[in-house]
Amino acid sequence: MKRKAMLLFGALMALSVNNAKADEGMWTLYNLPPAIYEQMKQEGFQLPMEQLYQSSNAVKNAVINFGGYCSGVVVSPDGLVFTNHHCGFESIRSHSTVEHDYMLNGFVANSYEEELPNKDLFVSFMVEQKDVTDELRKLGMSSLAIGKVGEWVDSVENAWQKDIRQKDSTLRVEIKPFYEGNKYYMTTYRDFTDVRLVFSVPKSMGKFGGETDNWMWPRQTCDYSVFRIYADPKTNGPAAYSKDNVPYHPASWAPVSMDGYKPGDFAMIMGYPGSTSRYLSSYGIKERRDAMNAVMAQARAVKQEIMLRHMRADEAVRIKYDSKYAHSSNYWKNSIGMNKCIDSIGLIRQKQEFEAKLQQWQQESGYLKGLLDFGKLEKLYANRFSALRALYYWNETWGREPDQMSLRAKRIHNGMEVKGPDNKKQKQYVEFKDNRNEWDEATDRELLAAMMKNYSEHVEKQYHPAFFTTIEEKYKGDFTAYVNDLYDKSLLMKDNTPIYINKKSYAKDLGVLFGQDLIETMGAIRADLSGSADQIEEQEKWLCAAKLRMEQDLPNYSDANFTLRMTYGQVGEYTLGGKPSGYYTDARSLWEKMQRANDNFEYFAEPVMHELLSAKDFGAYADKETGTLQLCFLSNNDITGGNSGSPIFNGKGELLGLAFDGNWDSLSSDIFFDKQLARTINVDVRYMLYMMDRWGHADRLLKEIGIKK
């Protein structure tokens, strides 16, 4: 083992000498390879290893899972949290009205009393993590069919959860697969459920550039928002929302750096990357390109054109659909970019070449002989292609950000609360509450008609719902006429009205039949997928195991699965269109884009922003070297979705800013990390603080963070 460690360390040092930094990897912290830590030190990390994970003031103690979909960082002794603006998007939107539009105009709480609670929002701190693979095997996991493992692990997780809650009721555990199910780690968390909105810049700044600039460089987006964790006043621990709760006082928090950065400076990001598939086979990558990404790109383009048109015509509609549109459009552009990257770098061919080497090694070593079968894997993927493509079209049409009719039609068949007397079935009913503050009827009608027509044109007829025949025969192929009847005639669209589920009128209701057909279609799709899913999962597991064994002298990180990870690298530019990209943007570049707002509405900003960004003196927030306000900067860290809001630290563990996006060339990073071209786009903490000061006049927050103006 010592020889292997020396070989590994030598290999990493050789890479460093050749200027090919070992910046790829989403590393778990509790078992970080010592050679990786040594490489970090060579590149400028200055803290002892225990301050990453083990010590009471470890960097990881300030990093949070924000809401189950993003990351964030605690920056004050009173539980103040920085995350991205787009991570706080829904919370900001939920408090917005036409009269008080915090999404559009921003929000500043001038006291604790003005900070706004958010239903269902939580943050999680990781307490510890450990490998439990051997324990699970001793309990019988190895004897289970792969399709049964997930459910069985959930049952073990529940049992262990009860045990840990008896010792500490504030803790929660999760058991997740790593390395494609070849390992299992248990992570312990402490969740806080009273999280309040404190500060948000106007949408023009928090989402500056919109879809025009999304996944692009250069960027000037001030993508951050501020929340606060509240705790039980007696224990300083988690507590349900109460007006009596007080700001949480963490044992440690992330110090903010006002010193900036320069090319080559060490940069470390910690956060919760959502999902990657770096071990995925060439067959899986082809499926992702053609059956998944291509579908999302095509279908969401239809959906977003309709939403945007209605949103721009009516402010009330914009407030209702802002969050839906942002979520949809982000992964729409991601899918387009990923497919272009897959093709431009020849990723499928690269994978095929690696798999050929792996097959040769397998034949020579005999490892997993009779288990890993590349021919079988290829056939399994080919057999499920049409069904998976249909599944993604179904989800884009009726599943993700659906219209209200589709939402209700599915809900009524999926366990709604049944009211009325148990002994009188004829009087049993369900009821939909009036939620018209969340959706617009004209928008939803057009969405449903257009998306169903799109589904009919792109999905094989064997996966068409039965009501398509009704539309063809009764409505002469007019999807709009059918949708209008759904909204006008179905009981499901009557708010605050009992819908008696055991009457004949219910069984004949157009919306009820619509929902039944949707569920039956989904059932048929899933049936065609079920025969191959478990076998593909098992083959991909063996493929990963073979790679790990063949490369056992090298460190291999596990795919992301929304557990805390660390990635290290450097601040720096890349080559863009044959020219240096530059590694930061400044206030002047933002002001210049603002002048083009007449040509592109996504470059609009309020007059006060023009004034603030054209200032001659940026005070303490100006970079000491350049003398200007630096807005966003590039690093070569390895991130993906879920890392939004992740803190980026310098070599001293001080906060430089927040990761919020990747460049266009990073869009294949879910399946392949391009060290030469992939870059993380970060918002500079000094830009954030400047807006907090000069726009928000939030002196109390700056003082709390420890900023001297």
KELO-555516 format. One record per residue (C-alpha): x, y, z. Coordinates in pm, whole numbers. Layout:
<pts>
<x X y Y z Z>
...
</pts>
This chain:
<pts>
<x 0 y 0 z 0>
<x 288 y 239 z 77>
<x 429 y 175 z -270>
<x 92 y 257 z -430>
<x 65 y 579 z -230>
<x 415 y 684 z -336>
<x 337 y 606 z -702>
<x 19 y 811 z -678>
<x 189 y 1106 z -509>
<x 464 y 1097 z -769>
<x 211 y 1093 z -1052>
<x 27 y 1393 z -909>
<x 348 y 1587 z -860>
<x 447 y 1513 z -1220>
<x 116 y 1653 z -1336>
<x 182 y 1968 z -1137>
<x 526 y 2013 z -1294>
<x 371 y 1989 z -1640>
<x 112 y 2259 z -1548>
<x -178 y 2015 z -1595>
<x -339 y 2075 z -1259>
<x -529 y 1792 z -1093>
<x -842 y 2007 z -1063>
<x -1098 y 1748 z -1170>
<x -1299 y 1574 z -899>
<x -1588 y 1609 z -657>
<x -1422 y 1471 z -344>
<x -1588 y 1348 z -28>
<x -1418 y 1501 z 274>
<x -1410 y 1238 z 548>
<x -1191 y 1007 z 335>
<x -1006 y 1261 z 122>
<x -696 y 1087 z -22>
<x -382 y 1226 z 145>
<x -222 y 1269 z -197>
<x -506 y 1499 z -300>
<x -451 y 1712 z 10>
<x -79 y 1728 z -68>
<x -163 y 1846 z -419>
<x -392 y 2114 z -274>
<x -105 y 2239 z -57>
<x 123 y 2252 z -360>
<x -135 y 2473 z -532>
<x -179 y 2714 z -240>
<x -408 y 2567 z 25>
<x -279 y 2684 z 365>
<x -497 y 2514 z 627>
<x -421 y 2185 z 803>
<x -613 y 1887 z 672>
<x -838 y 1860 z 979>
<x -978 y 2207 z 907>
<x -1148 y 2072 z 598>
<x -1367 y 1823 z 782>
<x -1276 y 1719 z 1136>
<x -1213 y 2020 z 1358>
<x -1476 y 2229 z 1535>
<x -1399 y 2521 z 1303>
<x -1370 y 2310 z 987>
<x -1463 y 2482 z 662>
<x -1739 y 2226 z 598>
<x -1923 y 2343 z 911>
<x -2019 y 2668 z 739>
<x -2145 y 2503 z 419>
<x -2513 y 2410 z 391>
<x -2757 y 2220 z 178>
<x -3005 y 2496 z 89>
<x -3360 y 2372 z 47>
<x -3269 y 2033 z -94>
<x -3173 y 2174 z -434>
<x -2890 y 2426 z -384>
<x -2596 y 2510 z -161>
<x -2511 y 2802 z 62>
<x -2276 y 2931 z 330>
<x -2311 y 3079 z 679>
<x -2124 y 3411 z 702>
<x -2201 y 3556 z 1045>
<x -2229 y 3466 z 1415>
<x -2605 y 3526 z 1383>
<x -2679 y 3263 z 1118>
<x -2676 y 3483 z 809>
<x -2669 y 3275 z 489>
<x -2550 y 3360 z 138>
<x -2688 y 3162 z -154>
<x -2764 y 3239 z -518>
<x -3050 y 3464 z -620>
<x -3187 y 3186 z -838>
<x -3179 y 2951 z -537>
<x -3392 y 3196 z -340>
<x -3610 y 3265 z -644>
<x -3919 y 3077 z -529>
<x -3905 y 3216 z -175>
<x -3874 y 3570 z -310>
<x -4156 y 3508 z -559>
<x -4385 y 3359 z -294>
<x -4375 y 3686 z -97>
<x -4431 y 3899 z -406>
<x -4754 y 4066 z -514>
<x -4827 y 4325 z -779>
<x -4830 y 4586 z -500>
<x -4512 y 4460 z -329>
<x -4310 y 4287 z -598>
<x -3993 y 4179 z -419>
<x -3895 y 3969 z -717>
<x -3891 y 4270 z -945>
<x -3783 y 4541 z -701>
<x -3573 y 4355 z -446>
<x -3613 y 4329 z -71>
<x -3430 y 4462 z 234>
<x -3521 y 4369 z 592>
<x -3413 y 4652 z 818>
<x -3465 y 4453 z 1137>
<x -3510 y 4095 z 1255>
<x -3884 y 4162 z 1273>
<x -3898 y 4239 z 899>
<x -3727 y 3915 z 795>
<x -3977 y 3693 z 611>
<x -4044 y 3324 z 698>
<x -4066 y 3069 z 417>
<x -4294 y 2769 z 426>
<x -4118 y 2436 z 359>
<x -3772 y 2595 z 324>
<x -3493 y 2429 z 522>
<x -3114 y 2417 z 543>
<x -2902 y 2118 z 643>
<x -2558 y 2097 z 800>
<x -2358 y 1781 z 745>
<x -2245 y 1648 z 1083>
<x -2049 y 1343 z 968>
<x -2017 y 1080 z 698>
<x -1889 y 722 z 696>
<x -1866 y 411 z 477>
<x -2132 y 155 z 578>
<x -2087 y -85 z 286>
<x -1953 y -371 z 500>
<x -2229 y -327 z 757>
<x -2496 y -346 z 489>
<x -2337 y -654 z 336>
<x -2335 y -826 z 676>
<x -2706 y -749 z 705>
<x -2772 y -928 z 375>
<x -2749 y -669 z 98>
<x -2525 y -887 z -120>
<x -2792 y -1156 z -153>
<x -3055 y -917 z -295>
<x -3141 y -864 z -660>
<x -3027 y -519 z -765>
<x -3384 y -400 z -809>
<x -3458 y -476 z -444>
<x -3153 y -306 z -295>
<x -3290 y 48 z -291>
<x -3604 y -37 z -97>
<x -3407 y -256 z 143>
<x -3151 y 19 z 209>
<x -3438 y 259 z 279>
<x -3568 y 22 z 547>
<x -3222 y 4 z 708>
<x -3199 y 383 z 691>
<x -3532 y 411 z 875>
<x -3414 y 175 z 1147>
<x -3085 y 358 z 1194>
<x -3274 y 688 z 1190>
<x -3479 y 575 z 1492>
<x -3163 y 473 z 1675>
<x -2987 y 806 z 1621>
<x -3299 y 1007 z 1706>
<x -3306 y 840 z 2048>
<x -2961 y 987 z 2112>
<x -3022 y 1325 z 1946>
<x -3367 y 1417 z 1814>
<x -3225 y 1695 z 1595>
<x -3031 y 1458 z 1369>
<x -3125 y 1288 z 1041>
<x -2940 y 1019 z 848>
<x -2925 y 931 z 479>
<x -2772 y 622 z 321>
<x -2679 y 673 z -43>
<x -2498 y 466 z -307>
<x -2157 y 582 z -426>
<x -1949 y 455 z -717>
<x -2260 y 326 z -899>
<x -2368 y 120 z -597>
<x -2031 y -43 z -530>
<x -2012 y 158 z -204>
<x -2267 y 298 z 41>
<x -2205 y 594 z 273>
<x -2422 y 713 z 561>
<x -2440 y 1090 z 613>
<x -2572 y 1251 z 930>
<x -2740 y 1593 z 903>
<x -2891 y 1853 z 1130>
<x -3185 y 2034 z 965>
<x -3313 y 2383 z 1045>
<x -3664 y 2456 z 919>
<x -3707 y 2821 z 1021>
<x -3524 y 3006 z 743>
<x -3617 y 3367 z 667>
<x -3558 y 3598 z 372>
<x -3334 y 3892 z 463>
<x -3212 y 4057 z 144>
<x -3254 y 4030 z -232>
<x -3135 y 4253 z -513>
<x -3384 y 4348 z -786>
<x -3445 y 4086 z -1053>
<x -3269 y 4304 z -1310>
<x -2943 y 4244 z -1122>
<x -3002 y 3902 z -967>
<x -3091 y 3761 z -1308>
<x -2912 y 4015 z -1527>
<x -2864 y 3886 z -1879>
<x -3138 y 3624 z -1842>
<x -3127 y 3347 z -2098>
<x -2907 y 3553 z -2330>
<x -2614 y 3522 z -2091>
<x -2705 y 3195 z -1918>
<x -2410 y 2950 z -1940>
<x -2209 y 3224 z -2114>
<x -1900 y 3428 z -2042>
<x -1848 y 3716 z -1983>
<x -2109 y 3754 z -1706>
<x -2211 y 4041 z -1481>
<x -2501 y 3879 z -1291>
<x -2529 y 3969 z -922>
<x -2660 y 3621 z -846>
<x -2708 y 3615 z -470>
<x -2970 y 3646 z -199>
<x -2948 y 3649 z 180>
<x -3139 y 3441 z 433>
<x -3112 y 3380 z 806>
<x -3140 y 3061 z 1010>
<x -3355 y 3083 z 1321>
<x -3332 y 2849 z 1620>
<x -3494 y 2755 z 1949>
<x -3414 y 3037 z 2198>
<x -3334 y 2787 z 2476>
<x -3124 y 2529 z 2291>
<x -2988 y 2712 z 1982>
<x -3108 y 2402 z 1798>
<x -3362 y 2335 z 1522>
<x -3720 y 2440 z 1583>
<x -4036 y 2479 z 1378>
<x -4119 y 2837 z 1286>
<x -4219 y 3050 z 1582>
<x -4220 y 3424 z 1639>
<x -4023 y 3347 z 1956>
<x -3733 y 3185 z 1768>
<x -3403 y 3375 z 1761>
<x -3116 y 3393 z 1512>
<x -2903 y 3080 z 1511>
<x -2554 y 3113 z 1657>
<x -2316 y 2873 z 1480>
<x -1991 y 2762 z 1640>
<x -1807 y 2889 z 1333>
<x -1881 y 3065 z 1008>
<x -1700 y 3158 z 688>
<x -1487 y 3473 z 707>
<x -1525 y 3707 z 409>
<x -1218 y 3813 z 211>
<x -1189 y 4166 z 71>
<x -847 y 4091 z -79>
<x -965 y 3950 z -412>
<x -771 y 3711 z -634>
<x -536 y 3692 z -928>
<x -473 y 3431 z -1200>
<x -335 y 3108 z -1059>
<x -463 y 3168 z -707>
<x -591 y 2859 z -526>
<x -970 y 2824 z -532>
<x -1178 y 2567 z -346>
<x -1553 y 2514 z -374>
<x -1763 y 2320 z -124>
<x -2126 y 2239 z -186>
<x -2384 y 1985 z -285>
<x -2346 y 1888 z -653>
<x -2666 y 1719 z -762>
<x -2594 y 1445 z -1011>
<x -2317 y 1345 z -1250>
<x -2265 y 1038 z -1465>
<x -1891 y 1035 z -1527>
<x -1880 y 652 z -1516>
<x -2164 y 619 z -1769>
<x -2104 y 390 z -2066>
<x -2091 y 511 z -2426>
<x -2435 y 354 z -2477>
<x -2572 y 552 z -2184>
<x -2426 y 876 z -2317>
<x -2588 y 819 z -2657>
<x -2920 y 758 z -2482>
<x -2882 y 1076 z -2279>
<x -2807 y 1278 z -2591>
<x -3088 y 1146 z -2809>
<x -3365 y 1029 z -2576>
<x -3330 y 1282 z -2294>
<x -3145 y 1603 z -2381>
<x -3288 y 1631 z -2731>
<x -3640 y 1590 z -2594>
<x -3595 y 1854 z -2322>
<x -3447 y 2099 z -2570>
<x -3728 y 2055 z -2822>
<x -4027 y 2042 z -2583>
<x -3917 y 2321 z -2352>
<x -3864 y 2557 z -2644>
<x -4237 y 2521 z -2719>
<x -4336 y 2567 z -2355>
<x -4112 y 2865 z -2286>
<x -4222 y 3065 z -2589>
<x -4581 y 3053 z -2461>
<x -4493 y 3134 z -2099>
<x -4267 y 3424 z -2194>
<x -4524 y 3578 z -2428>
<x -4790 y 3576 z -2155>
<x -4545 y 3691 z -1887>
<x -4435 y 3993 z -2089>
<x -4797 y 4091 z -2154>
<x -4911 y 4090 z -1790>
<x -4717 y 4162 z -1469>
<x -4947 y 3940 z -1261>
<x -4877 y 3648 z -1495>
<x -4505 y 3720 z -1478>
<x -4504 y 3687 z -1100>
<x -4689 y 3355 z -1119>
<x -4465 y 3200 z -1385>
<x -4124 y 3357 z -1318>
<x -3996 y 3063 z -1117>
<x -4140 y 2800 z -1352>
<x -3991 y 2972 z -1654>
<x -3649 y 3008 z -1493>
<x -3635 y 2641 z -1393>
<x -3747 y 2522 z -1735>
<x -3519 y 2748 z -1935>
<x -3207 y 2666 z -1733>
<x -3217 y 2297 z -1821>
<x -3340 y 2372 z -2173>
<x -3018 y 2558 z -2247>
<x -2819 y 2301 z -2050>
<x -2951 y 2021 z -2271>
<x -2866 y 2208 z -2590>
<x -2516 y 2289 z -2470>
<x -2446 y 1940 z -2339>
<x -2539 y 1780 z -2670>
<x -2319 y 2023 z -2861>
<x -2029 y 1946 z -2629>
<x -2083 y 1570 z -2659>
<x -2057 y 1597 z -3036>
<x -1784 y 1860 z -3058>
<x -1535 y 1670 z -2841>
<x -1634 y 1328 z -2976>
<x -1723 y 1207 z -2628>
<x -1903 y 890 z -2738>
<x -1603 y 789 z -2947>
<x -1369 y 859 z -2654>
<x -1580 y 641 z -2427>
<x -1587 y 362 z -2684>
<x -1207 y 369 z -2705>
<x -1176 y 351 z -2326>
<x -1427 y 65 z -2312>
<x -1222 y -126 z -2569>
<x -918 y -95 z -2340>
<x -1129 y -199 z -2043>
<x -1257 y -507 z -2226>
<x -901 y -607 z -2313>
<x -795 y -564 z -1949>
<x -1098 y -765 z -1836>
<x -1007 y -1051 z -2071>
<x -649 y -1053 z -1944>
<x -735 y -1023 z -1573>
<x -1055 y -1227 z -1569>
<x -1211 y -966 z -1340>
<x -1593 y -984 z -1335>
<x -1587 y -1256 z -1601>
<x -1944 y -1367 z -1663>
<x -2086 y -1053 z -1501>
<x -1978 y -750 z -1703>
<x -2101 y -801 z -2061>
<x -2061 y -509 z -2303>
<x -2268 y -674 z -2576>
<x -2556 y -726 z -2338>
<x -2534 y -366 z -2218>
<x -2556 y -234 z -2574>
<x -2870 y -440 z -2647>
<x -3039 y -337 z -2323>
<x -2999 y 32 z -2405>
<x -3122 y -18 z -2763>
<x -3432 y -204 z -2646>
<x -3554 y 74 z -2416>
<x -3475 y 375 z -2635>
<x -3828 y 444 z -2766>
<x -3994 y 399 z -2427>
<x -3747 y 628 z -2252>
<x -3791 y 895 z -2518>
<x -4168 y 871 z -2470>
<x -4123 y 900 z -2093>
<x -3932 y 1226 z -2131>
<x -4193 y 1369 z -2366>
<x -4466 y 1265 z -2120>
<x -4283 y 1440 z -1838>
<x -4228 y 1757 z -2039>
<x -4593 y 1764 z -2147>
<x -4780 y 1667 z -1830>
<x -4517 y 1617 z -1561>
<x -4280 y 1913 z -1512>
<x -4430 y 2259 z -1450>
<x -4764 y 2127 z -1584>
<x -5075 y 2328 z -1654>
<x -5339 y 2329 z -1380>
<x -5573 y 2087 z -1557>
<x -5301 y 1824 z -1589>
<x -5191 y 1880 z -1230>
<x -5541 y 1825 z -1094>
<x -5616 y 1534 z -1328>
<x -5313 y 1348 z -1192>
<x -5370 y 1442 z -829>
<x -5727 y 1315 z -821>
<x -5604 y 966 z -909>
<x -5308 y 974 z -672>
<x -5424 y 978 z -314>
<x -5608 y 1305 z -252>
<x -5771 y 1334 z 87>
<x -6124 y 1190 z 71>
<x -6373 y 1379 z 285>
<x -6724 y 1288 z 396>
<x -6875 y 1007 z 606>
<x -6707 y 666 z 591>
<x -7041 y 483 z 594>
<x -7197 y 682 z 308>
<x -6992 y 644 z -7>
<x -7225 y 861 z -213>
<x -7135 y 1156 z 9>
<x -6759 y 1107 z -7>
<x -6580 y 1379 z -198>
<x -6252 y 1553 z -277>
<x -6202 y 1924 z -312>
<x -5956 y 2157 z -485>
<x -5879 y 2481 z -306>
<x -5877 y 2804 z -500>
<x -5511 y 2855 z -600>
<x -5554 y 3103 z -884>
<x -5285 y 3319 z -729>
<x -5042 y 3054 z -861>
<x -5153 y 3017 z -1224>
<x -5322 y 3193 z -1514>
<x -5600 y 3021 z -1706>
<x -5531 y 3166 z -2050>
<x -5163 y 3072 z -2021>
<x -5236 y 2722 z -1900>
<x -5495 y 2652 z -2168>
<x -5254 y 2746 z -2443>
<x -4972 y 2550 z -2279>
<x -5173 y 2229 z -2256>
<x -5302 y 2245 z -2614>
<x -4960 y 2321 z -2759>
<x -4774 y 2062 z -2554>
<x -5024 y 1784 z -2637>
<x -5001 y 1864 z -3007>
<x -4622 y 1856 z -2977>
<x -4636 y 1517 z -2799>
<x -4858 y 1373 z -3072>
<x -4610 y 1480 z -3341>
<x -4295 y 1343 z -3175>
<x -4396 y 1027 z -2987>
<x -4474 y 689 z -3142>
<x -4847 y 608 z -3148>
<x -4807 y 307 z -2920>
<x -4745 y 562 z -2639>
<x -5033 y 797 z -2725>
<x -5299 y 836 z -2453>
<x -5649 y 720 z -2543>
<x -5791 y 1074 z -2546>
<x -5584 y 1145 z -2859>
<x -5835 y 924 z -3043>
<x -6117 y 1133 z -2894>
<x -5948 y 1451 z -3014>
<x -5907 y 1307 z -3363>
<x -6261 y 1172 z -3396>
<x -6478 y 1410 z -3193>
<x -6276 y 1731 z -3218>
<x -6138 y 1682 z -3572>
<x -5781 y 1700 z -3442>
<x -5836 y 2036 z -3272>
<x -5636 y 2020 z -2946>
<x -5746 y 2370 z -2843>
<x -6114 y 2277 z -2864>
<x -6055 y 1970 z -2648>
<x -5859 y 2171 z -2390>
<x -6130 y 2436 z -2376>
<x -6386 y 2166 z -2297>
<x -6160 y 2031 z -2022>
<x -6134 y 2370 z -1856>
<x -6495 y 2471 z -1918>
<x -6677 y 2147 z -1837>
<x -6470 y 1935 z -1600>
<x -6559 y 1922 z -1232>
<x -6188 y 1932 z -1157>
<x -6169 y 2301 z -1241>
<x -6432 y 2402 z -987>
<x -6260 y 2552 z -682>
<x -6382 y 2500 z -325>
<x -6654 y 2268 z -453>
<x -6712 y 1908 z -340>
<x -6644 y 1655 z -616>
<x -6836 y 1339 z -525>
<x -6612 y 1054 z -634>
<x -6869 y 774 z -619>
<x -7135 y 930 z -841>
<x -7184 y 839 z -1207>
<x -7117 y 1198 z -1312>
<x -6766 y 1169 z -1168>
<x -6679 y 857 z -1366>
<x -6792 y 1028 z -1689>
<x -6622 y 1360 z -1622>
<x -6393 y 1466 z -1908>
<x -6111 y 1568 z -1672>
<x -6132 y 1247 z -1473>
<x -6111 y 1041 z -1794>
<x -5823 y 1260 z -1909>
<x -5633 y 1180 z -1588>
<x -5704 y 808 z -1617>
<x -5566 y 803 z -1970>
<x -5253 y 989 z -1862>
<x -5183 y 741 z -1583>
<x -5251 y 442 z -1807>
<x -5010 y 580 z -2070>
<x -4743 y 631 z -1809>
<x -4802 y 276 z -1689>
<x -4750 y 139 z -2039>
<x -4427 y 337 z -2078>
<x -4293 y 222 z -1741>
<x -4383 y -137 z -1818>
<x -4168 y -125 z -2129>
<x -3885 y 28 z -1928>
<x -3900 y -202 z -1627>
<x -3761 y -507 z -1804>
<x -3426 y -344 z -1876>
<x -3375 y -86 z -1601>
<x -3242 y -321 z -1333>
<x -3017 y -504 z -1578>
<x -2871 y -178 z -1709>
<x -2811 y -58 z -1355>
<x -2628 y -379 z -1273>
<x -2411 y -367 z -1586>
<x -2320 y -3 z -1522>
<x -2229 y -99 z -1164>
<x -1993 y -371 z -1290>
<x -1849 y -130 z -1547>
<x -1763 y 118 z -1272>
<x -1616 y -159 z -1055>
<x -1393 y -272 z -1341>
<x -1268 y 84 z -1400>
<x -1189 y 127 z -1030>
<x -999 y -201 z -1020>
<x -804 y -129 z -1339>
<x -711 y 218 z -1207>
<x -662 y 120 z -843>
<x -332 y 309 z -821>
<x -512 y 638 z -898>
<x -767 y 832 z -692>
<x -1121 y 806 z -822>
<x -1402 y 1021 z -687>
<x -1764 y 907 z -691>
<x -2032 y 1062 z -908>
<x -2222 y 1348 z -747>
<x -2539 y 1253 z -558>
<x -2624 y 1572 z -366>
<x -2388 y 1502 z -78>
<x -2123 y 1746 z 38>
<x -1821 y 1756 z -194>
<x -1504 y 1960 z -232>
<x -1340 y 2060 z -559>
<x -1015 y 2253 z -589>
<x -845 y 2441 z -869>
<x -733 y 2790 z -962>
<x -866 y 3126 z -1065>
<x -802 y 3184 z -1433>
<x -921 y 3244 z -1788>
<x -942 y 3014 z -2089>
<x -932 y 3054 z -2466>
<x -1258 y 3189 z -2607>
<x -1291 y 3218 z -2985>
<x -915 y 3193 z -3019>
<x -859 y 3479 z -2773>
<x -803 y 3499 z -2396>
<x -1138 y 3518 z -2221>
<x -1025 y 3735 z -1931>
<x -1076 y 3603 z -1581>
<x -1306 y 3871 z -1437>
<x -1566 y 4127 z -1541>
<x -1593 y 4480 z -1402>
<x -1851 y 4750 z -1344>
<x -1779 y 4917 z -1677>
<x -1866 y 4602 z -1870>
<x -2202 y 4583 z -1693>
<x -2279 y 4948 z -1755>
<x -2204 y 4899 z -2126>
<x -2446 y 4606 z -2150>
<x -2713 y 4813 z -1976>
<x -2693 y 5062 z -2262>
<x -2814 y 4787 z -2499>
<x -3143 y 4729 z -2315>
<x -3348 y 4869 z -2603>
<x -3217 y 4587 z -2821>
<x -3237 y 4318 z -2551>
<x -3483 y 4351 z -2260>
<x -3269 y 4110 z -2054>
<x -3007 y 4387 z -2025>
<x -3250 y 4629 z -1862>
<x -3161 y 4776 z -1524>
<x -3315 y 5054 z -1316>
<x -3162 y 5406 z -1338>
<x -3014 y 5369 z -989>
<x -2812 y 5071 z -1114>
<x -2670 y 5276 z -1399>
<x -2564 y 5532 z -1140>
<x -2414 y 5276 z -900>
<x -2219 y 5089 z -1166>
<x -2077 y 5404 z -1326>
<x -1941 y 5536 z -995>
<x -1588 y 5673 z -994>
<x -1514 y 5543 z -646>
<x -1613 y 5196 z -528>
<x -1453 y 5247 z -189>
<x -1352 y 4940 z 11>
<x -1514 y 4714 z -251>
<x -1271 y 4807 z -530>
<x -1000 y 4557 z -614>
<x -664 y 4673 z -479>
<x -482 y 4583 z -802>
<x -727 y 4697 z -1071>
<x -893 y 4979 z -877>
<x -1236 y 4884 z -1010>
<x -1533 y 4688 z -883>
<x -1492 y 4330 z -1004>
<x -1822 y 4151 z -1057>
<x -1776 y 3788 z -1161>
<x -1468 y 3572 z -1202>
<x -1364 y 3237 z -1347>
<x -1211 y 2931 z -1185>
<x -1150 y 2580 z -1315>
<x -1339 y 2406 z -1035>
<x -1545 y 2096 z -1108>
<x -1913 y 2166 z -1035>
<x -2262 y 2080 z -1156>
<x -2628 y 2151 z -1075>
<x -2683 y 2169 z -700>
<x -2355 y 2357 z -660>
<x -2548 y 2679 z -719>
<x -2482 y 2897 z -415>
<x -2168 y 2703 z -320>
<x -1903 y 2915 z -151>
<x -1568 y 2954 z -325>
<x -1278 y 2991 z -82>
<x -918 y 3105 z -113>
<x -623 y 2913 z 30>
<x -690 y 3050 z 378>
<x -1050 y 2926 z 381>
<x -1187 y 3279 z 331>
<x -1492 y 3348 z 117>
<x -1424 y 3492 z -229>
<x -1780 y 3461 z -358>
<x -2043 y 3214 z -474>
<x -2044 y 2972 z -766>
<x -2351 y 3028 z -982>
<x -2295 y 2891 z -1331>
<x -2060 y 2727 z -1576>
<x -1945 y 2840 z -1917>
<x -2081 y 2693 z -2241>
<x -1791 y 2446 z -2261>
<x -1872 y 2308 z -1916>
<x -2211 y 2174 z -2022>
<x -2083 y 1824 z -2083>
<x -1947 y 1817 z -1728>
<x -2226 y 1595 z -1600>
<x -2065 y 1317 z -1803>
<x -1717 y 1450 z -1887>
<x -1500 y 1721 z -1731>
<x -1295 y 1912 z -1988>
<x -995 y 2045 z -1795>
<x -892 y 2281 z -2075>
<x -1225 y 2454 z -2138>
<x -1467 y 2397 z -1849>
<x -1492 y 2692 z -1612>
<x -1700 y 2784 z -1310>
<x -1850 y 3135 z -1306>
<x -1851 y 3295 z -961>
<x -2003 y 3616 z -829>
<x -1744 y 3821 z -638>
<x -1834 y 3872 z -270>
<x -1720 y 4235 z -298>
<x -1985 y 4296 z -567>
<x -2242 y 4138 z -336>
<x -2139 y 4358 z -45>
<x -2128 y 4668 z -264>
<x -2492 y 4613 z -361>
<x -2581 y 4545 z 1>
<x -2421 y 4876 z 96>
<x -2486 y 5124 z -186>
<x -2823 y 4993 z -306>
<x -2969 y 4828 z 4>
<x -2812 y 5054 z 268>
<x -2801 y 4741 z 482>
<x -2549 y 4866 z 737>
<x -2671 y 4628 z 1005>
<x -2593 y 4328 z 784>
<x -2250 y 4458 z 682>
<x -2163 y 4515 z 1047>
<x -2284 y 4165 z 1133>
<x -2058 y 4014 z 866>
<x -1765 y 4223 z 992>
<x -1720 y 4455 z 695>
<x -1546 y 4786 z 755>
<x -1651 y 5041 z 495>
</pts>
